Amino acid sequence: QVQLVESGGGLVQPGGSLRLSCAAAENIFRIFTMGWYRQVPGKQRELVARITTTGNTIYADSVKGRFTISRDNAKNTVYLQMNSLRPEDTAVYYCNGHRDPTDYWGQGTQVTVSS
């Protein structure tokens, strides 16, 4: 049973914008902290941004001021608005639902920033 479904990745030029979406099963979205992680080949998966059920957010230093995470409780969807994209933002982005001790992961969506 698929719990998290991502969409919105693609190819964008440096300085451009993309919005990622992650639709979650209602039983997860309602009580789980939702987040976005990213991973490049040969490196560990890293946290990009996270949002709690009450709307508190945290961001990686590398994306502060450029990325915004939000959640739409009516649609059971979490978004990652990415602006001023840089080549170093290129990665596979994964949606995550977290509530100790459980983690759910999406299938990943590729984001490529290149001219």
Secondary structure as GFF3:
##gff-version 3
##sequence-region A 1 115
A	DSSP	beta_strand	4	7	.	.	.	ID=ss1
A	DSSP	beta_strand	10	12	.	.	.	ID=ss2
A	DSSP	beta_strand	18	24	.	.	.	ID=ss3
A	DSSP	alpha_helix	26	29	.	.	.	ID=ss4
A	DSSP	beta_strand	33	39	.	.	.	ID=ss5
A	DSSP	beta_strand	46	51	.	.	.	ID=ss6
A	DSSP	beta_strand	57	59	.	.	.	ID=ss7
A	DSSP	three_ten_helix	61	63	.	.	.	ID=ss8
A	DSSP	beta_strand	67	72	.	.	.	ID=ss9
A	DSSP	beta_strand	77	82	.	.	.	ID=ss10
A	DSSP	three_ten_helix	87	89	.	.	.	ID=ss11
A	DSSP	beta_strand	91	99	.	.	.	ID=ss12
A	DSSP	beta_strand	102	105	.	.	.	ID=ss13
A	DSSP	beta_strand	109	113	.	.	.	ID=ss14
###
